[in-house]
Amino acid sequence: MTTPPRLPLAVLDASAFLRWAALARSSFANARAEIDALNVFPVPDGDTGTNLYLTLDAALDATRSALSGLGFGGLADLAAMCRETSRAMLLTARGNSGVILSQLFRGMAEHVHVSGSGTLDAAGLAAALHRADEHAWKAVTDPRMGTILSVSRATAQAAMAAATGVGATLASVVRAAVDAAHEALAATPDQLPVLARAGVVDAGGAGYVLLLEALHRVVSGEDGDVEAVDPFHRRAGWTRAETFHEGHPSSATERPTRPPVTGREAEDAQAPAGPAYEVMYLLSDTDQEQVEVLRERLSGLGDSLLVVGGDDTWNVHVHVDDPGAAIEAGIEAGRPHRISITHFGDQIAHAGQHGSDPDAPAVVACAPGPGLAEVFRSAGAEVLTSGPGDRASAGRILDAIRATGARRVLVLPNDGDTRLAAATAAAVAAESGIAATVIESTTAVQGIAALAVLDPGDDLEATVAAMTDAIAATRHGAVSVASKEADTPVGVCRPGDVLGFVSGAIAVIGQDVSAVGREVALTLLADGGELLTLVSGATAPEDLASYVAEAARERHPDLEVSVIEGGQPLYPLLVGVE
């Protein structure tokens, strides 16, 4: 039975917001395969669509769970809905596109909170889109036009202009926003040379257009069945894009996919005398009287009690044997969130893996393959697998940071598209007293170089400086196989051609993996180098690394060579020169 169309909405309320989010999730689900298959480099490693879908999908589930736990049997008001969605999305964000999407929702949530309104009218929605755009631009270190950011900026400006017009309605503002988004997306090839060369549009921007189109359908009353969304490639006015970016151009020397790797099981350790668990959470929606009652209840449950804060946010810390009781006390006093429960026995086991000095920094490293994971793990790092389609979210990185049991943690994202998620996790970790520092490694070989100079005995500032210098001194390259025809800086490549990457750009096109690998290594060594690191992938010929190593030593007899069985897919060889 066809759902009858709804009347156009005068305001956006909580019910409409939820329908919008559900419809956008369906749009992302239907479009993600098409978006993932289209990327700047002719290698099947793009995952913009998957990142957008998984970010919103997980955030919606977390929002419903959070609102249910707060006692909302039905729908919450719009402020609560936006707030919980924004907070959930912050931790479910995957890749740069997912993080930018989370910042867009954060801006909307802030406007709704500041305005104090339970709904958004035409002017309110325009102001919310404007604040969302401001947050999105702030999220990116090197913001550029020709990306999702230019689409967001055009959308916000058009919405603000439409809202000031005579007889402006919610529907007219959203329509203006959608039209501006389409125009801005079409202009992205003229703003980024890499898109112009391929004659395509930006992926993150395309995702934002889908988000706005879903909003228009809800506001105009045309949403109907939220699951019945046309696939991306059949949408009117859209052509098949060959390439997409997320926020800013990023290195693509490696984008492998592997099933998630579970953390190491804690070694047997004696728990210390006293309570077995540490419980921490932020408490909101409370007042001074309820906080005093909570403090008294928690003092009877355990020790090491701290309840600090003011206004509407309090930070709660306590050691207890019954963590459930501590959280229940928080629920009765207000709204606990960002809850962290640590078992001291596990914490001690992890701390033992990182040395006896409680101030020595622990390391969290993302790894694209099982062999690389073992390299980072053997160096003492907490490892999580991260690759296209399953890039580590901010929440997963945050869990790994906490799992180290250390007060200071160094994070190696080892991937340009995971840096924003790592930065988000570090910011949230700081709220619970963990000083997490992101080391800007964009490839696995840079991460290896950074770990090689780690000295736990140095102070943190010197350690970060040494690791950052090691990354800067590591030239990187890779070898892969083209999956489609594309125009590259060194000519046209066709499916099956072997591609050699130098610093993220295609520098060699050939027919033989070994020959291309040799050219990549020699190019990286042209300016000298002391150490050549070769990381063999899952599909690498057995003698690939040894052939490249011998060829490099012929030109550079004193060269030291390190060969690693990395196991990463898509890239038979990763190359690093220090």
N, C-alpha and C positions, 0 to 999 in steps of 0.2 A: 504494500500500500504506500503510495507516494505521500510524503509529508507535505501538507499545505504550506505555501510560503507565508512567512511572517510579515507584519507591517514594518516599515522602516523605523529604526529606533531614534528617539529624541535624545537619549543619553545612553552611555555605556555603563551598565551595572555589573555586579558580580556574576550573575547568570550569563550575561552576554560575554563577559571576559573569559569565562570557562569554556563557552562554546567556541570562541575565537581561538583559544589555545588548542583545543581539541581538533579544530578544523585545520589549523596550521600544522599540527603534528601529522595529520593525514596527508597534507600536501607535501611535507618533507619526506614522509615515508614513500609516497609514490614517485617523488622526484629524485630520491637519493642515488639510485643506481645510475640514472642518466648523468647526474652531476659528477658522481665519483668516476665515471668512465672518461670524463673530459678534463684534461689538465694540461698545463703549459708544456711539460715535458712529455714526449711520446712514450712514456712508461706508465703502466697501469698502477699508479700509487696515490692518486688523488682521493681524498675522502671528505671533501667539504660537505657534501650532502649528508653523508653518514654522521659527521660531527654535529650538524644542525639537528638532525632527527634525534640522535641519541641524547643530546643535551636537553631538548624540550621534552622528550618522552620520559626520561628519568625525573626531570623536574616536576612534571605533572603528577607522577606517582607519589613523589615525596611531598608535594603540596597537599594532595588529598589526605595522605597519612598524617601530616602535621596538623591540618585543620580538624581532622577527626579526633586527634589526641587532645586538641584544645577545646573540645566539647561542641564543635559545630556539627550537629547531626545532619543539617542540610547545607545550604550555602552560607559562607561567611559574607561579611560586607566586602565591598570592593577594596578597601584599604588592606584588610587582612589577606584577601586573595592575592593582591599584588605583592604585598610584603613577603608572604611565604613563597610565592613563585620565584620572586627575585632572589631570595636567600637560597632556595633549593638549586636554582639554576647556577648560582655562583660556584657551587661545589660539584655539580654534574657537568659543567662546561668541558667540552672536548675540543682540542685544536683552537687555533686563533679565531675561527669563525664562531665556535661555540662560546668562547669568552666574550667576544664582541656582542653576540646576541644576549648574553647575560647582562652586559652593561646597558643595553637598550632597555631591557625590562627593569633594571635597577633605577634608571632615570624616571621611568613611568611610575614606579612604586614610590619614589621620593616625592614626586609632584602630588600624587594622590594623598600621601601622608600630610604634606605641608598644607594643601588646600583644605583638608578636613572634610571634604565632600564624600558622600557615599556613592557618587556617580561622576562620570565625566561627560560634560556637554561639549559643544563644538569648540568653544574657547579652551576648555579644560584639556581636551584631547590634544589640541595643537600645542599647548604649553607643555604637556607631558612628552610629546614627540620631540620638542625642542630640548628639554632636559635630557631625554634619552640620547639624543645626538651628541650633546656635550660630553656625557659619560663615555660614549663609544670612542670619541676622538681622544679623550684622555687615557684610554686603556692601551693605546698603541704608542710605543716609543717613537716610531718614525712614521707618523700618519701620512698617507698619500692619497691624492685624488686618483680616480680610476679603480677604486676598490669599493667595498661595502660602505666605507665611510663617506664617499662622495654621494652615494645613493641616499644614505641617511641624512646628510646635510641638505640635499635638494628636497627631500621629503619634509623635513622640519620647516624649511623656509616656505614651501608651498602651503603647508597646513596653517602656519601662522598668518600668511597673507589671506588665505581663504576665510579664516575665522574672523577677520576684521571687516569682511565684506557685508553689504546690506543683505539681510535675510539669510545669513549663514546658518546652516544646519549641520548636525553631526555627519549626515550622509554626504553633504557637499564638501566638507572638510576632508573626509576620508577619500572621496573621489579625486580631489585635487592632489592629495598625497600620493595616491596610486599612479595618477598620470605623470606626476613629477618623477616618481621612482622609475617608471618605464623609460622616460626620457634620459634620466641620469644613467641608467644601466646601459642604454644604447650608446651613450657617449663614452663609456669607460675605455673602449679601444683607442679613442683619440687622446686619452689622458695617460695611458701607460704604453710605452713602446712595445713591451713584450706581448701585450694583447693586440696591438695594432699589427704586428708582424704575422700573427696567426689569424687576424680578422675575427676576433671573438670577444665575448663580454666576460665580466667578472663573476665568479661563482658565488661569493658571499653576497654580492649585490643581487644576484638572481634569487638567492634564498630570502633576502629581505623583501623583494617584490612579492614572492609567494606569501610571506607573512602579512603584508599589507593587503593583498588580494583576499586573503582569508578574513581579515578584519572588515573589508568592504562587503563581503558576502553576508557577514553577520549583521552589520549595521543596516544594510539595505533589505534585510529579511530574506535573503536568497540562500541561506546556509543549508536549509533542509537537513538531509542526512549528512552528518559531518564526515562519514566514511566515504561518501561518494564524491571523490575529487578526481578530476581528469588527470591522467599522467602528465608529467612535465612536457614531454615532446609533442603532445597533442593540443597544448594550450594555444589559443589564437594569438597571433602576433609574435610568437616565440620561434626562433630558429635554433637548430642544433649548434650549441657552442662547442668549440674545440678546446677551450682552456678556461680556467677559473682561478682566482686568487682569493686569499683570505686576509684582508686588512692591509697587507703589504707583501711585496714579493719575498719569497723565502727560499732558502736553499733546499734542494731536493736530492742530495747525494745519497740519501737512503730513506726509504719509506716502507719497511717490511711489515708483514702482518704475522702474528703468532698468537696462539691461544694464551690467555692470561696465565702467568706463572704465580703460584701461591707462594707466600712468604715462607721462610725457613721455620721449621718447628722449633719452639724454644727449647733450649737445653734444660735438663733437670736442674733445678736450683732450689735451695731452701728459702722459703719465704721468711722475711724478717719478723721479729716479734712485733705484736701490735696488729692493727687492722690490715686486711689483705688487699684492699682496693683503694685507689685514689679516684675520687669522683669530682669532676669539674663541669660547670655549665654556666651559661649566661642566663639571667633571670629578668624578664620584662613583664609589663602589665601588672605591676605590684605597687605597694606604697610602703612607707617607713614602718607602719604598724605590722604589716604582714612580714616584712623582712625581720623584725625583731622576733616574731613568733617562729619563723624559719630558723633563725640563729639558735634559739633555745632548743628546738627539736633536734637539729643537727649536732649540737653539743652533747646530747644524750646518746647519739648514735655512734660517735667516733671521736677523733681528735684531729689536730692540725687544721682547725677550722678557720677559714677566712671568708668573710662576706663583705665585699667592698664595692663601692659604686655610689650611685645617686641618681636622682631624677627617675628615669624609667628603666635603667639598665644597671644590673648588679652582677658582679663576678663571684661565683660561689666555688669554694674549694674545701674538700673535707676528706679524711681518711676513715673508711668504714669497712665493716665486714659484710654489710648488706647494702650493696649499691642501689638496689631497687627501692629500698626504703628512703634513701637520700633523694632519689629522683621523685618519688611520690610526695615527699615533703615539699619539694620545689613546685610540683604541679598544684598543690593546695595553696601555695603562697603566691603563685603567679604563672608565668609561662616560661618554663625552662627550654633553652635551645642551645645548639652547639654543644651537645652533651659529650663528654669524654670520660670513659671508664678504663682505668689501667690496673691490671693485676700486677702487684709488685714482684711476684716470682718471675713473670715474663719480662718485666722491665729489667730486672737484675741480669737475666740471661742475655738479653740484648746488649745491655751495658757492658757485659763481660766480653762481648765480641768486638767492642770498640776501645778496649783498654781500660785500665784502672782509673785513669784521670777523669773525674766527672765533668771537667770543663773541656776535654778533648772533643773536637767536632766529629759527629757521625756523618756518613755520606749516604744519600739516596740517589740512585742512578737508574735512568730508563735505558732499556736494552732492546734492540730490534731482533735479536735472535738468541737461541739457547747457548751457543758458544760464547757470544759476547756477554750474555748474562752471567755465565760462569766466571769470565774474566773479572767483571766488576764485583761479583760476589766474593771471589778469592782475595780481592783487595780490601775486603771488609765492608763493602757497601750493601745497603738494603736495596734489592733490585726489584723493579717491576717491568714487565714487558709492555712495550708501547710501539704501535705501528698503525698504518692506515686501516681504518675500519675498527680499530680497537686502541686508539691513542689513549694514553693515561689521562683521566679526567683530573680536575683539581682535587676532587674528593679522594681519589685513589692515591694521589701524591701526598695529600695531607695525612691519610692513614699510614703511609709508609714513613713519613716524617715522625709521626707519633710512635710508630712501632720501634724506632731506634732506641727509645728510652733516653735519648740525650737531650741536653738543654740547648745545644748548638748543633745545627745540621746544615750541611752543604748539599745542595740539590743540583744534579747534573741532568738536564732534560735531554741532551744529546740529539736534539731535533728542533729545527726552527719553529715547527708548528705546535710544539709542546711548551714553549717558553712562557707564554701568557698563562697557561694553566698552572705551571710551576710557580709563577709569581703570585697568582691568586692563592694557592695553597700556602705559600710562605707568609702572606699577609694574615691569613686566618690563623695560622700556627702562632703568630706573634701575640694574638689575643689570649692565648692560653699559656704565655710565658716561654715559648720556644723560639729562639732566635734562628730562623732559617734564612739562608742566603742562597740565591740562585746564581750558579756559575754559568755564564752564557755560552754553553757548548751547543753547537748546532748540528754536530755529527758525532757518531760513535767514536771515530778515531781521535777527535778532539777531547772527548771524555776520557779516553785512555791516557792521553798525554797529560791531562789535568791531574788524574789520580796518581800518575807516576811521580809527581813532585809534591804530593801531599805529605806534610810533616806534622803529625799531631802535636809535636812539642812546640811548634811555633804559635805565636799569638794569632788570633783569628784574622786580623787585618793583613798580616804578612802571608798567611795561608791563602786567603782569597786572591791577593795580588800575585802570588806565585802561580796559582792555578790559572788565573786569567791570562798571565803572560805566556804560559805554556800553550793555551788555546790559540792565542794570537800568533804564536810562532809555528803553528801546525798548519801546513798547507794540505788541502784534502781533495780527493777525487774519487771516482767510482766508475764501474763498468756495468752496463745493462743492455737489454735488447729492446728495440723499438716494437711497440705493439700496433702502431698506425703510422700513416704518412704524415709528415709535418715539416714545416719550414724552420730550419735551425740557423744559428749564426754561421755555421760552416757548410750550409747547403741543405738540400732536401733529403730527409731520411724516409725509408719505407719499412713496412712491417718485416721484421726479421733482421734488419740491420743492427750491427753492434755499435753501441754508443759509448763514447768516453767522456766523462764529466770532469771538469777542472773547476774547483771552487763553485760548484753548483750549476755551471753553464756547460752546454754540449760543446766540446772542443775537437772531438774526433768522431768520424763515421767510418766504419769498416765492416768486414765480413767475418773476421776471426777474433774470438774473444781474447786469445793470448796476445795477438798483435796489438789490439786496441789497449789491452791492459799495459803492455810494454810502453806504448806511446804516452799513456796517462802518467805512468810512473816517471818516465824520462822528462816529461814536461814539468812535473812538480819538482824534479831534481835540477832543473836548468839553472836555478839560482843557488845551488848548493844544498846541503843537508847532511845530517849525521846519522839519522835513524829513519829507515823506511819501514812502515807498518803495513802489512798486507792482510786483509781480512777476507777469507774465502766464504762465499755464500752457499746456500743449499744446493744450487744447481751448477756450481763451479766444476769444471773439469778437474780431475784429480791432480794434474800437474800444473795447473794454472799459476798458483802462487810461486812455485819453484821456478817456473820459466821466467816469470817477471822478475823474480829476485836475481837470477843469474844474469839477465839482460841488464839490470840496473848495476850490478857489480862490475860488469865489463867496462862501463863508463866511469864508475866510481868505486875503485878497488877497496877503499877504506870504509865503505858504507856498512853500517850495522843494519841487519834486517831482522824484523820480528814478524813471524807468520802465525795467524790466529784462525782457527776453524770457527768462524762466527755463526754460520748456519742461517744467515738472514736470507729471505726470499727476494726476488726481483733484481737484486744486485749481486752477480756472481763474484764481484771483487770490490772491496772498499780499500782506498789507498790513503795513507797519511805520511807526510814528510815533516820531520822536525829538524 
